[in-house]
Amino acid sequence: MVEQNRKRSAERNLVHCLQCHKPQENLPVHLARVCMKKSTPEERLDEVQKAKASSREWLRKNRTWNYKQLCELLPDRRSRITMVKELLRRGFFIMNQPEESEMVLDPEGDSTTVDDVTFANTVTTPTTPRDPQTISSVRMQMKGAGLHDKFPARAKLLMGFKKYLVESRRLPNWQQEVENVSRFLRYLQPTGSEPSLDFLSKRTETQDFLKALQRTDMSAASILTYVKSMKRFLEYLSLRLDIQKRDPQLRSNCESYTNMLMTLRKTVCKTHEDKTCDTRLDEAFCIKDCQKILKVAKPDFLRIHENLLSGQEVSNTEKTLYRYYCEALLVFRHMQRPGAVEGFTDADWVERIAQGDRVVIGIRKDKSASMQIALTQGEEACFQLYYKQIRPKNIGLKKFCQSFFTSTSGEAVHTVTQDMNRLHEMYKLAPFRSYDVRKAVGTAAQKLPVHQHEAVNYYLAHSTDTNRNPQPQDIVDAAMLLESLEGTSSGDDTSLAELSAAGTNNEQHTSRKDFSAFLSKFPVSLEGQPPTKKRRVDSGFPEDRVFYDKWRAAQCTQREQYLLSHFTHRKPSASKVARLIAQEGWKSNYPKPEEIERLWKPAPTDTIEADEVIKKCVSEQGWTGLAVKDFGAEEGLGVVATRPFSKGDIVCDYHGKVIRAAEGMTKLEGLQDKARHLFFFFKAGQRDLCIDAQTGCDCHPNTDTVGRRIKCCFKKPNLEPLHCVMKVNGEDKDVILFKALQDISIDTQLKFYSGVIRKSFLGLDLDWLDE
């Protein structure tokens, strides 16, 4: 009997208790005696069924692991190999497990290997994922070719680079970047324990390293990470002032090496682009698929177009969307390369030629145009509107830019491909590239006669015939031929025929209420609440959150300007901004105090002149954060800061009686040198004036104002004088304010430089100002 019980106990399946998480041979008895002894039999029976179901589920799904999944969960190779061994010891199964030789840990204790680099890159690219066997093969080939060697992790340059990535760039994958650079430098410098800067002159060896990586069957995306890591390393070197002192040519050498890397990168990019695009084209995309973004974004584009024509306010986001769509017309409707769009200049646009109902761009005498295309009249109207209303505001008066497409900062657009990706992301569409639509056009054009096929190739700049000199009508014919290809979108989907050069409005879109109408119905205010969905729908606006989000963004911007307007005097701290936000009672939709602190800029003169806080400080001489200090018999009294000042802060004013400059010079003649600094000469328009701080002013006759004690010094001043005309006590007065030239710490002596040196003011002898 005892033997039967032992045999039955050995054959019984163990089930874990879900209460105490311990394995039990007889779960019902365990629950009745321990974990659920106060529960009813029905509750215990239900718990037993749950435990058995959980055990079966674990056996079916959770006992088997995939090595690819472990690579994602544990990027660090040492941790991953340790976990694999532990799982195997505990009886788990692991699919796609590496060979036993690949499970050996390096004795030097490095964590990241090319395993991680290759796998991390391949999972983020649209190409077919690479299995661990291929990854291991790449690593073995790298070891055999000497590409896997690294410098010690404690090398000074690498430690500094790691600190730069972690603290300055805040990159989560800093370890991979450091490992890439370490292998790169070790190949260029096979000996030594510390990397040197001699690699900057090793152009041939750099090219050999990239070629050696390609020979190991490493993916192009992984090779690009090596180039990217080296580029970041060069940025770090350019910031090392201590190295620049020893090597004044460091910055120029780094720039030269970076340019060489970017040249080599193009060959790798071409390989990567071909493989990626070939994989995508296996799905047989047609031209219409690639042009879907033009159809989806068209309503918003036309709405912004109408707002620009009618003079309504258009946000920067809408202006950017308008530019994206214009670029998309060239990329997806006229099938131009991103580089050609980036090379499109204002001169190309000005020299466009009208040909029938089309406008031809690119017919120039010097043959330097980046593309030759024929726009419709509707497209010309859109481009002209961008050229006249958006581009000038982007560039401003002080910028010089010849590119037709410019960013909001006034710089030329350098990444049209990235702009197209952002446009697709705005409308949650799968991104297509110029390569996709051009490949689809090439496939569709194969059915055309030879001469028409050649015309299409030339329009797409596929032709290498440099002697060909097409006439404007030839380009128009090629453009119309493109539109007739099989698989293109219908004219109603992507064309802009409803727009004319005169800017006529489309009836279909005038009926749709735009954001300006939304603002008229629901004005933005500092204390207002955004309209609810019911109010928006009842007022005839769409149900989506587009206008709602724009309204909140406009209010947040308004609150941001409101907060900044409170701090024209000095740069605020984050805690001070937080107190102001609490006083206003805002619970949500307000900028972070740290953001206000970052956005603060010194106020312009007209704003300073109207600031009530500064007026009060001038009138009452209530400046804070300053103290008069005796610097000894030779230097005398001076002023030090008792609180930090930020660059642009108004520190105090030079207070005294304002007199004519000639009168001030008369008073100077009978004074000793030590008292001469109490006279401040300045120009106010055509007037030559002087502030007499020795006699004092009528409003503060018995006060030793702090501004008069600040030393005038042309060597390393930290203040600069600023002339303002302010209404103080009901009168317009000339005031000299001292503005911080730099950040000033506590106990720093304050010094200003008036800009007057020797005989530069009224031709009078002021040599004492240089002392």
Summary of the structure (lengths in Angstrom):
residues: 771
radius of gyration: 36.6
end to end distance: 113.6
largest distance: 128.2
contacts: 2199
relative contact order: 0.04
helix: 52%
strand: 11%
